[in-house]
Amino acid sequence: MGKEKIIIPLDVDSAEKAVELVRALKDDVGAFKVGLELVNYAGLGIFDKIRAAGATKIFYDCKFHDIPNTVAGASRAAAGMNVWLFNVHCSGGFAMMKAAKDAALEAAEKAGVNPPLVIGVTILTSIDQPTLNNELRTPGAVADQVVNLAKLAKEAGLDGVVASPHEIESIRAACGPDFLIITPGVRPAGGDLGDQKRVMTPAQAVSRGADYLVIGRPITKAENPKAAAQAIAAEI
């Protein structure tokens, strides 16, 4: 079903607002994403609060990026919270990504919970070609760097990656049909782009092979969020 592909980011500044969004949208989307903004406002107790409100699948958008030993420790903690999925930055390298996945499996088994999926962030969708080349001093095309990082993530044992919709087909060709692709930068036709630079509509992203779509403001800032989510699910 179309709604199962929609992940709602709970990018709000209080537990109360997050709970309100979960209660309003739990029947119309597939999962909820808890990122740095909400965790730093509400604390790690937010996971229990949104579960109580009806969130059955939680994506912890923590983007771990540190030395392998530190990321392994953080990954054990994330796995122990029984989240559906969490992420790390691919730019941390092979050893860091492998440490994250291995630690998550170990901790989940010890806690007696389902192991979380671990995915890698390739290149943020706010980064365009001039930013990559001129500011970050990384040569080559954005798409080439994204595919390179996706292949490295697969080699390290990760379950998939976060990537812009413009790289979906290249990643799918390089990493195969079972490698998860989670796509931010998705906007309905005519929608406000916000700070996203490499975007696509929900139907386009799914038709190119995206497994899940992170869709925030077009739903959460809509006059009727529930109706907006239902319309996007129908489009998908």
Helices and strands as residue ranges (DSSP letters): G 2-5, E 6-9, H 15-25, E 31-34, H 36-42, H 46-53, E 58-64, H 68-80, E 85-89, G 90-92, H 94-111, E 117-121, H 129-130, I 131-135, H 142-155, E 160-162, G 165-167, H 168-175, E 180-183, H 202-208, E 212-214, H 217-220, H 225-235
